[in-house]
């Protein structure tokens, strides 16, 4: 969130994120570390979204 934006804008955007919080660098690092790990062996040819559920539907 851009600093200096009205707090209600930030709250509105945060309300659209299923986890209820903005992502942190550690969230990206965890997804990045997963892909080359043995657990990520069958994840090929995709760019996994790290959105906190923001674009996963609101239903």
Secondary structure, DSSP 8 states (H G I E B T S, - for coil): --TTS-HHHHHHHHHTSTTSS---HHHHHHHHHHHTSGGGTT--S-----STTTTS---
